């Protein structure tokens, strides 16, 4: 059944703020790409870093092949998100941190959803414990959410082990889909008070929330909102964006 055939409540910014305030959360969890800001900063950073020559040409060609396979459906979301951090194996982590800072400032900061930023600021001022959960690499996510008041120790994102300052290919975590909810459980948050997400990859953690708040939902998540009777919020900056892919 199409979401267009079902009535779904679309919240205004004021209604979202009231609903969040009324839920009185102690812990609030945010997805990042598509929820805090528009676009895919994980893929964007990968492409940008390849263009910058941060990794070798052969690695760049291999990653291009893998990403095409992902788009064709022969490589999973979890696989590609893991590989997108593993390609930096052998580099110094400080180099990636510096690159992530530059990338975010030049290519992502301008695309932050202002109404969500205001909401997060209100939660931070109220001493709500804020977390970020994303399948994008942890270097970019940590940089991106710092000004939201979310410290790196409360960032759960695609990550590899770092030994003596050198990045390895050993995966620590790739939180996407059900793995997002699993990551929260591992840090002792089996049922967060409030969760904000935009795609099917966030559905599992929206489902474990006392109060799910879909933000800028993809068509597929909008279908799930209809089934569950959830409302949703569409940031004003999202109005001029291309329609997201159905499965996102």
C-alpha positions in Angstrom: 0.0 0.0 0.0 1.4 3.4 -0.9 2.0 6.0 1.7 0.0 8.4 -0.4 -3.1 6.3 0.2 -2.7 6.6 3.9 -3.1 9.7 6.1 0.2 10.5 7.8 0.6 13.4 10.2 3.3 15.9 9.1 4.5 17.9 12.0 5.5 21.6 11.8 8.7 22.6 13.4 6.7 24.0 16.4 4.7 20.8 16.7 7.9 18.7 16.6 9.5 20.9 19.3 6.4 20.5 21.5 6.2 16.7 21.0 9.9 16.4 21.9 9.5 18.7 24.9 6.4 16.8 26.1 8.3 13.5 25.9 10.9 14.9 28.4 13.8 12.7 27.1 16.8 12.0 29.2 18.6 10.4 26.2 18.1 11.4 22.6 19.7 9.6 19.6 20.2 11.1 16.2 21.1 9.6 12.8 23.2 12.1 10.9 23.1 12.0 7.0 19.6 13.1 6.0 18.6 13.8 9.6 20.9 16.4 10.9 22.0 17.5 7.5 21.2 16.7 3.9 23.2 14.5 1.6 25.5 11.5 2.2 28.6 12.7 3.9 30.1 9.3 4.1 30.0 8.8 0.3 30.9 12.4 -0.2 34.0 12.2 2.0 35.1 9.0 0.3 34.9 10.6 -3.2 36.5 13.8 -2.0 39.3 11.9 -0.2 40.0 9.9 -3.3 40.1 13.1 -5.4 42.5 14.6 -2.9 44.9 11.6 -3.3 44.7 10.5 0.3 44.6 6.9 -0.9 46.4 5.3 -3.8 45.0 5.1 -7.4 44.6 1.4 -7.2 42.6 1.7 -4.0 40.5 4.3 -5.6 39.8 2.1 -8.6 38.9 -0.8 -6.4 36.6 1.3 -4.3 34.9 2.6 -7.5 34.2 -1.0 -8.6 32.9 -2.0 -5.1 30.6 1.0 -5.0 29.1 0.2 -8.4 28.5 -3.3 -7.1 26.7 -1.9 -4.1 24.5 0.2 -6.4 23.8 -3.0 -8.4 22.8 -4.8 -5.2 25.6 -7.3 -5.1 27.4 -5.7 -2.1 25.4 -5.0 1.1 25.0 -1.7 2.9 27.1 -3.1 5.8 29.9 -4.3 3.5 30.2 -1.0 1.6 30.1 1.1 4.8 32.8 -1.0 6.3 35.0 -0.9 3.2 34.6 2.8 3.0 36.6 3.1 6.3 39.0 0.2 5.6 40.4 1.9 2.5 42.4 4.2 4.8 44.3 1.4 6.4 48.0 2.3 6.9 47.4 6.0 7.1 47.9 8.1 10.2 44.6 8.8 12.0 45.5 12.4 12.5 45.6 12.9 8.7 42.1 11.5 8.4 40.8 13.7 11.3 42.3 16.8 9.6 40.8 15.8 6.3 37.4 15.2 7.9 37.5 18.7 9.5 38.2 20.3 6.2 35.6 18.2 4.3 32.8 19.0 6.8 33.5 22.7 6.8 33.7 23.0 3.0 31.0 20.6 2.0 28.6 19.7 4.8 28.1 22.5 7.3 26.1 24.6 4.9 23.6 21.8 4.6 22.7 21.4 8.2 18.9 21.5 8.8 18.5 24.7 10.8 15.3 23.6 12.5 16.9 20.4 13.7 20.0 22.2 14.8 17.7 24.5 16.9 16.0 21.5 18.4 19.3 19.8 19.3 20.5 23.0 20.8 17.4 23.1 23.0 17.9 19.5 24.1 21.6 20.2 24.9 20.7 23.3 27.0 18.3 21.1 28.9 21.1 18.6 29.7 19.6 15.8 27.6 22.3 13.1 26.9 22.8 13.3 23.1 24.1 10.4 20.9 24.8 10.1 17.2 24.5 6.8 15.4 25.6 6.6 11.8 27.0 4.2 9.2 29.2 7.1 8.0 32.9 7.0 9.1 33.4 8.2 12.7 35.9 10.9 11.7 33.4 12.8 9.7 30.5 12.2 12.1 32.5 13.2 15.2 33.6 16.4 13.5 30.0 17.1 12.3 28.3 16.6 15.6 30.8 18.4 17.8 29.1 21.7 17.6 25.8 20.0 18.3 27.1 19.2 21.8 27.7 15.5 21.1 31.1 14.4 22.2 33.1 11.8 20.3 32.6 9.2 23.1 28.9 9.3 22.3 29.3 8.8 18.6 28.6 5.3 17.3 29.7 5.1 13.6 31.6 3.1 11.1 35.0 2.6 12.7 38.2 0.6 12.4 40.9 0.0 15.1 43.7 2.5 15.3 47.1 1.2 16.7 49.8 3.6 17.6 48.1 6.3 15.6 47.9 4.2 12.5 44.6 3.1 11.0 44.1 -0.6 10.5 41.6 -2.6 8.5 40.1 -4.3 11.6 36.5 -3.2 11.9 35.2 -2.1 15.2 31.6 -1.5 14.2 29.4 -0.6 11.2 26.1 0.6 12.6 23.5 0.3 9.9 20.0 -1.2 9.9 19.5 -3.5 12.9 23.1 -3.0 13.9 22.2 0.6 14.9 19.9 -0.8 17.6 22.6 -3.4 18.5 25.2 -0.7 18.9 22.9 1.2 21.3 22.3 -1.9 23.4 26.0 -2.5 23.7 26.5 0.9 25.3 23.6 0.3 27.7 20.8 2.1 25.8 18.3 -0.7 24.9 15.4 1.7 24.9 16.3 5.4 24.2 13.8 8.0 25.1 13.8 9.7 21.7 15.3 8.7 18.3 15.5 10.8 15.2 16.1 9.1 11.8 15.3 9.4 8.1 15.6 6.1 6.4 14.9 2.3 6.6 18.5 2.0 7.9 17.2 3.8 11.1 14.0 1.8 11.5 15.4 -0.7 14.0 16.5 2.1 16.4 13.3 4.1 15.8 11.4 0.9 16.9 13.2 0.6 20.2 12.6 4.3 21.1 10.0 5.3 23.6 9.3 8.2 21.2 10.3 7.8 17.5 10.7 11.0 15.5 11.1 10.4 11.7 12.8 13.4 10.1 13.0 14.0 6.4 11.8 10.4 5.8 12.6 8.5 2.6 9.6 7.0 0.7 10.3 3.6 2.3 10.4 5.0 5.8 7.3 7.0 5.1 5.5 3.7 4.3 6.6 2.4 7.7 5.4 5.6 9.4 2.0 4.9 7.8 1.9 1.3 9.0 2.9 2.4 12.6 0.8 5.5 12.9 4.0 7.7 13.3 4.0 11.3 12.3 7.1 12.9 10.7 8.9 16.2 10.2 10.2 17.6 6.9 12.8 20.4 7.4 12.2 23.4 5.2 15.7 23.1 3.6 14.6 19.6 2.4 11.9 21.0 0.2 14.2 21.7 -2.7 16.2 18.5 -2.5 15.8 15.7 -5.0 13.5 12.9 -3.9 15.5 10.2 -2.0 15.8 6.7 -3.3 13.0 4.5 -2.1 15.2 2.1 0.0 17.2 4.8 1.7 
